[in-house]
């Protein structure tokens, strides 16, 4: 199984550097990593060039010019540019635990998508994390996070190190599996069947809409939030607009009510873009 990791980003090179190093030190390194870049500046491009040389990763940079929030479009273009038959989606603010790729690959099943988990870190802890914290693996150790001042409460169970306990927690959790774009995976064929992400959607629920359409197509979710864990770095969301969230909610309602499968403005509707750059 050839696997591609697709990482979305927009002008957060410091966070992206830590995320990319998180994938550079995975226990399973047999994958390509595709950065879906929604118009970041030259600092991000230089970071990706440097990381390609320093890490030895198969690193692809898919970029289009900044014309506002177009995350769904750049994700669809990254899907087209990717070469894997299995796709793992994440964001440029989510540092993976070192076994995330290994777990997603091991648990991949026909007709399923996998819903990994994440832990939101507070601002102070997020800013203090260094590249060395990531490459050493301590960034996902509960003792180290506790020493940084983080108090996760019962969410600490998501960092359990025992595979058997993690699998048990995933079986008994009351939380349903949902497709969250910061830690979810499925087959390329399934993504193409539902026509990728819905281009009409702005911020707020665009990944969940993809998950609902996958379910309508018979691709059901499998909960792995305790087995595949990412650490979500804190940041503001100035692009969150109530009217966009409301419009997205209407699309989500239509997808569930009408059992829609294909995105109306998805991969098949992508027009040629003279600004598009795919650098390998």
KARA-V283649 format. One record per pair of residues at least 4 apart in sequence whose C-alpha atoms are under 6 Angstrom apart, sorted by the first residue. I is the first residue (numbers start at 0). J is the second residue. D is the distance in whole Angstrom. If there is no record, write none. Layout:
<<I J D> <I J D>>
//
This chain:
<<1 83 5> <1 84 6> <2 30 5> <2 83 5> <2 85 5> <2 86 6> <3 30 5> <3 31 5> <3 32 6> <3 83 5> <3 86 5> <4 32 5> <4 86 6> <4 87 5> <4 88 6> <5 33 5> <5 34 6> <5 88 5> <6 34 5> <6 35 6> <6 89 5> <6 90 5> <6 91 6> <7 34 6> <7 35 5> <7 36 6> <7 90 5> <7 91 6> <8 36 5> <8 91 5> <9 36 6> <9 37 5> <9 39 5> <10 39 5> <12 16 6> <12 43 5> <14 92 6> <15 91 5> <17 130 6> <18 94 5> <21 94 6> <21 95 6> <21 133 6> <25 97 5> <25 98 6> <26 97 6> <26 98 6> <27 101 5> <31 57 5> <32 58 5> <33 58 6> <33 59 5> <33 60 6> <34 60 5> <34 61 6> <35 61 5> <35 73 6> <35 74 6> <35 77 6> <36 61 6> <36 62 5> <37 70 6> <37 73 6> <38 63 5> <38 64 5> <38 65 4> <50 54 5> <51 55 6> <51 56 6> <51 58 6> <59 278 6> <59 279 5> <60 277 6> <60 278 5> <61 276 6> <61 277 5> <62 275 6> <62 276 5> <63 274 5> <63 275 5> <64 274 6> <71 196 5> <71 198 5> <72 198 6> <75 266 6> <77 81 6> <84 187 5> <85 185 6> <85 186 4> <85 187 5> <86 184 5> <86 185 6> <86 186 6> <86 187 6> <87 183 6> <87 184 4> <88 180 6> <88 182 6> <88 183 5> <88 184 6> <89 180 5> <89 181 4> <89 182 5> <90 181 5> <92 231 6> <92 232 5> <93 229 6> <93 230 5> <93 231 4> <94 229 5> <94 230 5> <95 229 4> <96 228 6> <96 229 6> <99 227 5> <110 218 5> <111 218 5> <111 219 5> <111 220 6> <112 184 6> <112 185 5> <112 220 5> <113 183 5> <113 184 5> <113 220 6> <113 221 5> <114 176 6> <114 177 6> <114 178 6> <114 183 5> <114 221 6> <114 222 5> <114 223 6> <115 182 5> <115 183 6> <115 223 5> <115 224 4> <115 227 5> <116 224 4> <116 228 5> <117 228 5> <117 229 5> <117 230 6> <118 230 5> <118 231 6> <119 231 5> <120 231 6> <120 232 6> <120 233 6> <121 233 6> <122 233 5> <125 232 5> <125 233 6> <131 135 6> <132 137 6> <132 138 5> <133 138 5> <141 145 6> <144 149 6> <145 149 5> <151 155 6> <157 225 5> <165 225 5> <165 226 5> <168 172 6> <169 222 6> <169 223 6> <169 225 6> <176 220 5> <176 221 6> <176 222 5> <178 183 6> <178 207 5> <178 210 5> <179 183 6> <179 206 6> <180 206 5> <190 195 5> <191 195 6> <193 260 5> <193 261 4> <194 261 5> <194 262 5> <194 265 5> <194 266 5> <195 265 5> <195 266 6> <196 209 6> <196 265 6> <197 262 5> <197 264 6> <197 265 5> <198 264 5> <198 265 6> <200 247 6> <203 244 5> <208 251 6> <212 260 5> <213 218 5> <214 218 5> <214 219 5> <215 258 6> <215 260 6> <216 260 6> <223 227 6> <252 256 6> <253 257 6> <254 258 5> <254 259 5> <264 268 6>>
//
